[in-house]
């Protein structure tokens, strides 16, 4: 029995030694504890690695799902190449903002709206260039940079200083004559900023010197942005009904040969531009070789001589900077600058830009951004076309077009559009029966309870 039990024990030992690693077989059963501990540690390590991989996979899946959700909930959120359409390269363009420290709150509100409306879209993220005649504080810069750094496109922010030589009253201006003119206009209380020298300096600076600022010189296009302005419409590009709709104004202008873009037109104060057209004609007569055969001069003059006061409101303008840097426009500006009307009267940058564009550009090079909604108090524009207005948070019936102090009808004529038909279409969209028209001003859009009288019914 002893021999049998010994043999049985030896058999079990042999079986154990056959399954154990060589180290345990060599060193005996005492080494098995260390081996199993090592094997448990290995299993624990492998389990940790597998858990980590699983977490990475789930995180990636969640991110992908979130991305798909964003794209589903925001139909205009598109990658650089959508379907068969590949967008043209991003232009060298920037928003340019002339601003002061006390306007921080207003400029942040405007930045938020332009980001949401346009510059958060994929393929945009255009730079912002902030300029001032005084140094920006660190606090001001920090607030703006921090806000824009949290936007999806994280646009670059640049800060520039306006030199005295570009901002202050030029040496050739008779200071006492200018002061006397400002005093008289300021006392009238009829002209905004009539007595302000700073406002005149700003108008002169925005008329041309801004385009020679070293930071602005780095760009091909600029979009003027002002504090306390609002942007109501979704300007993002997308496929609609199987067609790619490009709403990036910079791309659209570059790809379609547009040089100047605007949204609002109105009449200037007559007393601020009494002699402006005299100096325009002097330059024009001496520089016929710089003027194209086709122009939009009829927009700013009804008889080819007198200024009808129409101008594009330049607080919203987008421009191909090659126009402002052209020989023709530079010569035109310097001629006006030497005349001194920026200070002796109160020539604004809006009429100067408008007259320059109307005289030096073909009608097809000037573009009204008809899908943009915008306000600079007290005036507002909102697309009247029902499809365009569906992308805007504004009331088309409150839009300024065709008001008695608006120049929209003159631009229609330049573009060969029938103002009467446009106004009739506005009435039709409002559901107004033709037989209910009243005898109101023929080119004024009236409040909802009133009706527009077309020119043909005058």
Secondary structure, DSSP 8 states (H G I E B T S, - for coil): -HHHHHHHHHHHHHHHHHHS-HHHHHH-GGGHHHHHHHHHHHHHHHHHHHHHHHHHHHHHHHHHHHHHHHHHHSTT---SEETTEE-----SEEEEEE--GGGHHHHHHHHHHHIIIIITSTT---EEEEEESS---HHHHHHHHHHHHTSTT---EEEEE--HHHHS--TTS-HHHHHHHHHHHHHH--STTTT-HHHHHHHHHHHTGGGGSTTGGG-SEEEEE-TT-EE-B----EEETTEEE---HHHHHHHHT--EEES-EEE--GGGSTTHHHHHHHHHHH-GGGS-SS--GGGT-SSSSS---EEE-TTSEEEEHHHHTSHHHHHHHHHHHHHTHHHHS---HHHHHHHHHHHHS-GGGEEE-TT--EEETTEEE---SHHHHTTBSS-GGG--TT-TTB-HHHHHHHTT--HHHHHHHHHHHTT--GGG--S--TT----TTS----GGG-
